Each structure stands twice: as C-alpha cells, then as structure tokens.
Amino acid sequence: MIQSVSIPLKAGYAMVHYCLTLHQTNPNRSDQDRRAMVIHYMPVGTKSNEGVPLKDNLLLSGHNSLSTEQQKLV
C-alpha cells in the first residue's frame, strides 16, 4: 500500500527528488511567485518523440561521442 508522507519546507528551501516520485504542493496563496527548476540528464544526440533534435542541450561532463558528421544530423 502506498502511503503519503508530508515533508514541510521553510520558505526559500528546495527539494530534490527522483523524476518518477509522485509529489504535490499546496496552492500558492501568496502574492509571490513560486519558482521551480527542472533538470533532465540525457545522452548526447537525444531527440524528441517527434524525432526533432534537441539542440539546446548542455554537455555537463565527458565528451561528445558523435562524429562531426553525426552532429550535423542531430
């Protein structure tokens, strides 16, 4: 049986969790915007479901294993 767990955070704090973790938050009733940041790690050359290259990826570590010709196709 799945059980929910409440994890209260102070204002200005952040939480990091696995992408498949079910999560929710209460409505933002303040006049302040609630900010969120999402980071996805994926291999070089990843394409969208429509087959469109994702050209705005940032290589964080390692090296680009695609040849110059392959990079032109991506």
VENMO-V192159 format. One record per run of one state. SS is the DSSP state (H for helix, E for strand, L for the rest). FROM is the first residue (numbers start at 1). TO is the last residue. If there is no record, write none. Layout:
ss,from,to
SS,FROM,TO
SS,FROM,TO
//
This chain:
ss,from,to
L,1,46
E,47,47
L,48,52
E,53,53
L,54,67
H,68,73
L,74,74
//
